[in-house]
Amino acid sequence: MTENDSPAEPNRFPQRFVFHGNAVSAETYLTRVGDAQTYLVHPVTGQSSLPVIGGHSESAPPNPEWNIPELGAVFDYTDAKTLADGRLDESGVAVTLVQASVKNVRVTNQPTKDEPGPGPSEFRAASLSMSIRSVHPQKGQPSIEFVDEPQFQQLTLDGKRIDLELNKELMALSRWNDLKRRFQKDKDFFEQCLECFGLPDLGQPPSFGDPIPRPVGGYALCSFVRAIHWGDETIKGHVLERKGFGAIYFGEMLINDRERRVTMVRMRLRSANSGQAVFVETAPNGTWWPPHK
């Protein structure tokens, strides 16, 4: 090299895969206890998250100690476990695996004069678990799939058994373009999924041939639960509401062409106690930089 030569400019922004994988077992908080507004929160129990380079993350924390009595009176669970793993395989495809589980879930609420009931209302689940894998080729859309069917084991509300009817056709469509095509081209599939999707503008439901409803640049919100069987009742959709308790949302998915965030159980409590809870949530995903069209 002569004194007039200069070293080659480094490639400051080379192509790479930017990993994003997250798994959560449980999070709970209260915003009102009786007539008192408050904010009582228990830190997330069980969480695994990946840095941009991928790698491996596992969590198996101790069972929660309810140092705030008001929280312990409403929530309890054990055996929270999470995992997130991201790597490039030998062919250069980015693979992310996320898993979450929790056992012995209990959520208890109390009736009020406005929402009377015979006594405490209680939700229980012996076990909740989910495993999702995303596969991102260097070109084209990723595939984001359930590794196994999510496990909702021994669900009850007020002692009555809860059985969930899953939309397995929806669950099996791991690529956005495949889901979009079926929604717009397969009338039977469209009709069975129509009420599975939320309407972001609160307008009229889409007609056959319309695209999946979602805000521009945002997520479509849907559920892979099509019906709930609670005791002798059959409830259409994925939401179970109970006076003296609140609302339980099963199998929600936030999805777009490159991402999928799945929550097994989400709760909005109201009555004597108000607050929220989530049990078992996963999001694999990630993206190539620069992104491919």
ABEGO torsion letter per residue (X at the ends): XBAABBBBBBBABBBBBBBBBBBBABBBBBABBEABBBBBBBBBBEBBBBBAAEEBBBBBBBBBBBABAAAAAABBBBGBBBBBBBBBBAAGBBBBBBBBBBBGBBBBBBBBAABBBAEBBBBBBABBBBBBBBBBBABEBBBBBBABBBBBBGBBBGGBBBBBBBBAAAAABABAAAAAAAAAABAAAAAAAAAABBBAAGBBBBBBGBBBBBBBGBBBBBBABABBBBEABBBBEABBBBBGAEBBBBGBBBBBAABBBBBABBBBBBEABBEBBBBGBBBBEEBBOBBBX
